[in-house]
Amino acid sequence: MPKYNLSSMDAISASAAQARVRAGQETSQNSYNAAWLHGYASALADCAEQLEPQQEFLDAVIGYLGEQHDSAELYEILHDRFDLSNEKIRALGFDLPQCAEPRPQPHKIQRRKPSHER
């Protein structure tokens, strides 16, 4: 049985379509497997439909952030505050120059203890 991707609304919709195809391929449409797959496909489609308003809201928030901030500020919000990886930032549709370059790591300076603390 194939694995279904349930990582996003679009992935859930695609998985529902995949389950429908698999159900249609069952030799007997009266079999338990066919019924289970049709039910699974229906449940996935219902789940994707219920997630649609949430996805629209998130898209609007992400779009607003993109309009209100330059690339450096936006990268700081998405990467540093929301802890999103560069790959996830690109998956949101942002092509920020900061995502293409490795972030410089601040150098830690080793300080000696003053002689009176030794």
Secondary structure as GFF3:
##gff-version 3
##sequence-region A 1 118
A	DSSP	alpha_helix	9	24	.	.	.	ID=ss1
A	DSSP	alpha_helix	32	68	.	.	.	ID=ss2
A	DSSP	alpha_helix	71	75	.	.	.	ID=ss3
A	DSSP	pi_helix	76	81	.	.	.	ID=ss4
A	DSSP	alpha_helix	86	91	.	.	.	ID=ss5
A	DSSP	alpha_helix	97	100	.	.	.	ID=ss6
A	DSSP	three_ten_helix	115	117	.	.	.	ID=ss7
###
